[in-house]
Amino acid sequence: MSTGADNTFGLTRACSKVERLLGRALVGLMSFMVVDVTWQVASRFVFRAPSSFTEELAGFLLIWIGLLGAAYGIRTRAHLGIPILVEKLGGPWRKGTEILAHGLVLLFALSTMVGGGIWLVLLAFRLDQTSAAMGICMGYVYLALPLSGALIVLFSLESIDGVVRRGTPLRGQA
């Protein structure tokens, strides 16, 4: 039988593995975007034969990078915040405020990003919505929304667990 500490350690370990994988994926996507934009500029100005798909691909990569990067920012606590109020609070008020903040993020990600994202993906597949230049189904582009939402839910649960058990989220930052 496992204890609560074991469960916390398991959640933290799982989130750490997901974070490493997510970081590698973001580096790969960014590298691919650099190559894509470089080719776009070279084909337009050097070869005088603009590529037809590079601008659209750069936009799609930007969507994936932005949404997955938001999830990565939740895990690494890299988002912009104004912690002055929370830092001045003490004891249960601080703990409650942090739980409320992480809970609101979790609810938004679950309802809007996961729920709405799944609806959007299914709709795009059902309507066979395709992109103009590349001709790919937009459902694949929209998959970034529920995927990043699910990651944000996971990382928010971990943060709430950290506040409840240790009084502070992981990474030691408020």
Buried (B, 14 or more C-beta within 10 A) or exposed (E): EEEEEEEBEEBBEEBEEBBEEBBEBBEEBBEBBEEBBEBBEEBBEEEEEEBEBBBBBBEBBBBBBEBBBBBBBBBBBEEEEEEEEBEEBEEEEBBEBBBEBBBEBBEBBBEEBBEBBBEBBEEBBEEEBEBEBBEBBBBBBBBBBBBBBBBBBBBBBBBBBBBBEEEBBBEEEB
